[in-house]
Amino acid sequence: MTTLMMILGIVVFVVGLLISIAWHELGHLSTAKLFGIRVPQYMVGFGPTIWSRKKGDTEYGIKAVPLGGYIRMIGMFPPGPDGRIEARSTSPFRGMIEDARSAAFEELKPGDESRLFYTRKPWKRVIVMFAGPFMNLILAVAIFLGVMMTFGIQTQTTTVGKVSDCVIQGSENRTKCETGDEAAPAKAAGLLGGDKIVAFNGKAVEDWSTLQTDIRDNPGKTVTLTVERKGEQVDLTAHLIENQVSKTDGNGGYVEGQYVSAGFLGFTPASGIVEQSFGQSVDRMGDMMQNGVESLIALPSKVPALWDAAFGDGPREDDSPMGVVGAARIGGDVFTLDIPASQQVAMMLFLVAGFNLSLFLFNMLPLLPLDGGHIAGALWESLRRNLAKVLRRPDPGPFDVAKLMPVAYVVASIFICFTILVLIADVVNPVRIS
């Protein structure tokens, strides 16, 4: 049964992956057609074509390997300085440029001269290239907000999980009380496991982050805690002391290895599935975006640990880069967890949303062959043509992105090597959840 659920989870993730890819390419396709650019192909996947159908100018199809997708637009690059689109050169770098230019004009038909990508104004090309990643961003935001506001997410609550017996400084490497330790204020006040704190000094509290801040901001003060206990509200008096506690990240979580002096009550909050308000969901979505950007920037620094995890005896870190295979395995793990079905669905949706957010951030890198590279080229063209107009100089014409193809091949080679490394790590030492 576990194996069957694992396979089902993987299949569900792959379906979500294909929908995400198709959604991305739909952004490019719809805007390209809006601006009159001819699009001969719209394909989901790579490799041999499994199914296709032609409608109008475009062939729509699904290919065998669900690891990406593409649309083919006529005239991605302008002709060379001599106006030719097919030329041969003994220089390998020049050959790359000419091959890219020639491929951009494949399937050119009479009348297509006015339907070429490079002939569109730079702002239109920016929209076409941005539309794909933007579709992934829309999908990620919609799923994240939907899950947080309907299913809820695992979060710390104002319900007491466990009351500490004594006061222990956060930097001390121990959890057991010793002779001479002061009793924890929560225990002295009579706080019990299962109590739900609903007010702090008469002010209603609805989430752990607010309660945590109230406690930490009042060292040395005597406060009134209103708790719900067995259906009744009870007021307790606690004298908060100043103690060395873990530094927080502003969202109720802790920063490992960093400590501050603050008010201390002495209990561990219980965790539970809590539906988020729209404002809370937006705040968490903003944190996810920030974490995503930081993770992307930190990607090169994670390669050594990833190499050790793949070829050495190093552990696979929880925040280690993960590819499609690793994400699919996580999807399988989700369906084997002993949790309610609704939470399995929520976790799977979160996984697909995270994949879409990563697609958006990754594709916005200003490097060819990524969408961000084409956007950067269009913006540079717009800048230099407008600058020439202001300075009353001759129009420099379209920026020849094809000249950057040698760089694009280097970037693509690095991406391929990194993808292979991640694939090996995902197979031999995968990230797992339990």
C-alpha positions in Angstrom: 0.0 0.0 0.0 2.9 2.4 0.9 4.5 1.7 -2.5 1.2 2.4 -4.3 0.7 5.7 -2.5 4.4 6.6 -3.2 3.7 6.0 -7.0 0.5 7.9 -6.8 2.2 10.9 -5.2 4.9 10.9 -7.9 2.3 10.8 -10.6 0.3 13.6 -9.1 3.4 15.8 -8.9 4.4 15.0 -12.5 0.9 16.1 -13.6 1.3 19.3 -11.6 4.7 19.8 -13.2 3.3 19.4 -16.7 0.5 21.8 -16.0 3.0 24.3 -14.7 5.1 24.0 -17.8 2.1 24.3 -20.1 0.9 27.3 -18.1 4.4 29.0 -18.5 4.5 28.4 -22.2 0.9 29.6 -22.6 2.1 33.0 -21.3 4.7 33.2 -24.1 2.2 31.9 -26.7 -0.7 34.2 -25.9 1.3 37.4 -25.8 3.3 36.4 -29.0 0.1 35.9 -30.9 -1.3 39.1 -29.4 1.5 41.0 -30.9 1.3 39.2 -34.3 4.4 37.0 -34.0 4.1 33.7 -35.8 4.5 30.7 -33.5 4.9 27.4 -35.4 5.2 25.2 -32.3 3.9 25.0 -28.7 5.4 21.9 -27.0 5.2 20.5 -23.4 8.2 18.3 -22.7 11.3 17.4 -24.8 12.3 14.4 -26.9 10.1 12.4 -29.2 6.6 13.8 -29.8 3.8 11.6 -28.2 0.9 13.6 -29.5 0.4 16.7 -31.5 -2.3 18.6 -33.4 -2.0 21.6 -35.7 -4.5 24.5 -35.3 -4.0 27.6 -37.4 -0.3 28.4 -37.7 0.7 26.5 -34.5 1.4 22.8 -33.8 0.4 21.9 -30.3 2.0 18.8 -28.7 3.3 16.8 -25.8 6.7 15.2 -25.9 8.1 12.2 -24.0 10.3 13.8 -21.4 8.4 16.1 -19.0 11.4 18.2 -18.0 10.5 21.4 -19.7 8.7 22.9 -22.7 9.1 25.6 -25.4 7.4 27.6 -28.1 9.1 28.3 -31.3 8.8 31.9 -32.6 10.0 33.0 -36.0 12.8 35.5 -36.1 14.1 35.4 -32.5 17.4 37.0 -33.8 17.9 39.7 -36.4 19.8 39.0 -39.7 23.5 39.6 -39.7 25.1 43.0 -40.7 25.1 41.8 -44.3 21.4 41.0 -44.2 22.0 37.2 -44.5 20.6 34.7 -42.2 22.6 31.7 -43.4 26.4 31.9 -43.6 29.3 29.7 -42.7 32.4 30.6 -40.8 35.5 28.6 -39.8 35.4 30.3 -36.3 33.6 28.0 -33.8 32.2 31.0 -31.9 31.1 32.7 -35.1 29.5 29.4 -36.1 27.4 29.3 -32.9 26.1 32.8 -33.8 25.3 31.9 -37.3 23.6 28.6 -36.3 21.4 30.4 -33.8 20.5 33.1 -36.5 19.7 30.4 -39.0 17.5 28.4 -36.5 15.6 31.6 -35.8 14.4 31.8 -39.4 13.5 28.1 -39.8 10.0 27.6 -41.4 10.1 31.2 -42.7 7.2 31.6 -45.1 6.2 34.3 -47.5 4.4 37.1 -45.6 6.3 36.3 -42.4 8.5 39.4 -42.8 6.0 41.4 -40.7 5.6 38.6 -38.1 9.2 38.2 -36.9 9.9 38.5 -33.1 12.9 40.8 -33.5 10.8 43.4 -35.5 8.6 44.0 -32.5 9.2 47.0 -30.3 11.4 46.2 -27.3 8.6 46.7 -24.8 6.5 44.1 -26.6 9.4 41.6 -26.6 9.9 42.2 -22.9 6.2 41.4 -22.3 6.4 38.2 -24.5 9.5 36.9 -22.6 8.2 38.0 -19.2 4.8 36.5 -19.6 6.1 32.9 -19.2 7.7 33.4 -15.8 4.9 35.7 -14.7 2.4 32.9 -15.3 4.4 30.8 -12.9 4.4 33.6 -10.3 0.6 34.0 -10.7 0.1 30.2 -10.2 2.4 30.1 -7.2 0.7 33.1 -5.5 -2.7 31.7 -6.2 -1.9 28.2 -4.7 0.0 29.6 -1.7 -2.7 32.0 -0.8 -5.5 29.4 -1.4 -3.8 26.7 0.7 -3.0 29.0 3.6 -6.5 30.6 3.7 -8.4 27.4 3.3 -6.4 24.3 4.4 -4.2 26.3 6.8 -0.6 25.6 7.6 1.4 24.0 10.4 2.2 26.8 12.8 2.9 27.6 16.5 -0.2 28.6 18.4 -1.1 30.4 21.6 -2.0 27.0 23.2 0.5 25.8 25.8 2.3 22.6 24.7 4.7 22.1 27.7 5.5 24.2 30.7 9.1 24.6 31.7 10.0 23.6 35.2 12.9 26.0 35.6 14.8 28.9 34.1 17.6 27.9 31.7 19.6 30.3 29.6 19.3 29.8 25.9 23.0 29.4 25.4 23.3 26.6 28.0 23.6 23.2 26.4 21.1 21.4 28.6 17.4 20.8 29.0 17.2 19.3 32.5 16.9 21.4 35.7 19.7 21.5 38.2 19.8 22.3 41.9 19.5 26.1 42.4 17.7 26.8 39.2 14.9 29.3 39.6 11.3 28.1 38.9 9.9 29.2 35.5 7.4 32.1 35.8 4.9 30.0 33.8 5.0 27.2 36.3 4.9 29.6 39.3 1.8 31.3 37.8 0.0 27.9 37.4 0.0 27.7 33.6 -0.9 24.2 32.4 -0.4 22.2 29.2 -3.4 22.6 27.0 -4.2 26.2 28.3 -4.9 28.6 25.4 -3.7 32.1 26.1 -6.3 34.5 24.7 -5.2 37.8 26.3 -2.1 39.4 27.6 -2.6 42.2 30.2 -6.2 42.5 28.9 -5.2 42.8 25.2 -6.5 40.0 23.0 -3.8 37.8 21.3 -4.6 35.7 18.3 -1.2 34.4 17.2 2.0 33.1 18.7 4.2 35.8 17.1 2.2 38.6 18.8 2.2 36.8 22.2 5.9 36.0 21.9 6.7 39.7 21.3 4.5 40.8 24.2 6.3 38.5 26.6 9.8 39.5 25.4 9.0 43.2 25.6 8.1 43.1 29.3 11.0 41.8 31.3 10.8 42.3 35.1 7.1 43.1 34.9 4.1 41.4 36.5 1.4 40.6 33.9 -2.0 39.1 33.7 -2.6 36.1 31.4 -6.1 35.2 30.4 -6.4 31.5 29.4 -9.1 29.2 28.2 -9.1 26.1 30.3 -11.8 23.4 30.0 -14.2 25.9 28.4 -13.8 28.6 31.0 -11.6 31.7 31.1 -9.1 32.0 33.9 -6.8 34.9 34.8 -3.3 34.1 35.9 -0.7 36.4 37.3 2.9 35.9 36.2 6.1 37.8 37.0 8.2 37.8 33.8 12.0 37.7 34.3 14.8 38.7 32.1 16.6 35.8 30.5 18.9 34.9 27.7 16.7 33.5 24.9 17.1 32.6 21.2 16.8 35.5 18.8 13.7 35.4 16.7 13.2 35.8 12.9 10.2 38.1 13.3 7.7 35.4 12.5 7.8 33.4 15.7 10.7 31.2 14.6 14.2 31.2 16.0 17.7 32.1 14.6 20.0 29.3 15.4 23.0 30.1 17.6 22.0 33.7 18.3 20.7 35.0 21.6 19.3 38.1 23.2 18.2 39.2 26.7 14.4 39.5 26.9 11.3 38.8 28.9 10.8 35.1 29.7 7.7 33.2 30.7 8.8 29.6 30.2 6.6 27.4 28.1 6.7 25.7 24.7 3.8 26.6 22.4 1.8 23.8 20.8 1.7 23.5 17.0 -1.4 23.0 14.9 -3.0 23.6 11.5 -4.2 27.1 11.5 -6.0 28.9 8.7 -4.3 32.2 7.8 -6.0 35.5 7.1 -5.4 37.2 3.8 -3.0 39.7 5.4 -1.1 36.9 7.2 -1.0 34.9 3.9 0.4 37.8 2.0 3.1 38.4 4.7 4.2 34.7 4.5 4.2 34.9 0.7 6.5 37.9 0.9 8.8 35.9 3.2 8.8 33.0 0.8 9.8 35.3 -2.1 12.6 36.8 0.0 13.8 33.3 1.0 13.6 32.2 -2.6 15.8 35.1 -3.8 18.3 34.5 -1.0 18.5 30.8 -1.8 19.1 31.6 -5.5 21.9 33.9 -4.6 23.4 31.3 -2.2 23.1 28.5 -4.8 26.9 28.5 -5.8 27.9 28.2 -2.2 25.8 25.0 -1.8 27.6 23.1 -4.6 30.5 21.7 -2.4 28.0 20.3 0.2 25.9 18.9 -2.7 29.0 17.2 -4.2 29.8 15.6 -0.8 26.2 14.4 -0.5 26.3 12.9 -4.0 29.9 11.4 -4.1 31.0 11.4 -0.5 29.6 10.6 2.9 28.3 14.1 3.6 24.7 14.6 4.8 22.0 16.0 2.4 21.0 19.2 4.0 17.2 20.1 4.3 17.8 23.3 2.2 20.0 21.5 -0.4 19.2 22.3 -4.0 16.7 19.8 -5.4 15.7 18.9 -9.0 12.6 17.5 -10.6 13.5 13.9 -9.5 14.0 15.0 -5.9 10.8 17.0 -5.9 8.9 14.0 -7.4 10.2 11.8 -4.6 9.1 14.3 -2.0 5.7 14.2 -3.7 5.7 10.4 -3.3 6.7 10.8 0.4 3.8 13.2 1.0 1.2 10.6 0.1 2.8 8.0 2.5 2.7 10.3 5.5 0.3 9.3 8.3 -1.6 12.6 8.2 -5.2 13.6 7.1 -5.8 13.5 3.4 -6.6 17.2 3.4 -3.1 17.9 4.7 -1.5 15.6 2.1 -3.3 17.6 -0.6 -2.2 20.9 1.0 1.4 19.7 1.1 1.3 18.6 -2.5 -0.1 21.9 -3.6 2.6 23.7 -1.6 5.2 21.6 -3.4 3.8 22.5 -6.8 3.6 26.2 -5.8 7.2 26.1 -4.6 8.2 24.7 -8.0 6.4 27.5 -9.8 8.0 30.1 -7.6 11.5 28.6 -8.3 10.7 28.7 -12.1 9.8 32.3 -11.9 12.9 33.4 -10.0 15.3 31.2 -12.0 13.9 32.3 -15.4 14.3 36.0 -14.4 18.1 35.7 -14.2 19.5 38.0 -16.9 21.3 35.3 -18.7 20.8 33.6 -22.0 19.2 31.2 -22.8 16.8 32.0 -20.0 13.9 34.4 -20.5 15.6 37.0 -18.4 18.5 37.1 -20.9 16.1 38.0 -23.7 14.5 40.6 -21.5 17.9 42.1 -20.7 18.7 42.2 -24.5 15.4 44.0 -25.3 15.9 46.5 -22.5 19.5 47.2 -23.6 18.2 47.8 -27.2 15.6 50.2 -25.9 18.1 52.1 -23.9 20.7 52.5 -26.7 18.1 53.4 -29.3 16.5 56.0 -27.1 19.9 57.4 -26.1 20.8 57.7 -29.8 17.6 59.6 -30.4 18.3 62.0 -27.6 21.9 62.5 -28.8 20.6 62.8 -32.4 22.7 60.0 -33.6 21.8 57.3 -36.2 19.5 54.6 -35.0 21.7 51.6 -34.0 19.0 49.2 -35.0 18.0 46.0 -33.2 20.4 44.6 -30.6 21.8 41.3 -32.0 21.2 38.9 -29.1 22.7 36.1 -31.3 26.2 37.6 -30.6 25.7 36.4 -27.0 25.2 32.8 -28.0 28.7 31.7 -27.1 28.1 33.0 -23.6 24.7 31.3 -23.7 26.3 28.0 -24.5 28.7 28.4 -21.5 25.8 29.2 -19.2 23.8 26.3 -20.6 26.7 23.9 -20.0 27.0 25.1 -16.4 23.3 24.6 -15.9 23.5 21.1 -17.4 26.4 20.1 -15.2 24.6 21.4 -12.1 21.4 19.6 -13.1 23.3 16.3 -13.5 24.9 16.8 -10.0 21.5 17.5 -8.4 20.0 14.5 -10.2 22.7 12.2 -8.9 22.3 13.6 -5.4 18.5 13.2 -5.7 19.0 9.5 -6.6 21.7 8.4 -4.2 21.1 10.7 -1.2 17.7 12.3 -1.6 16.0 14.9 0.7 13.3 13.0 2.6 10.4 14.1 4.7 8.8 12.1 7.6 
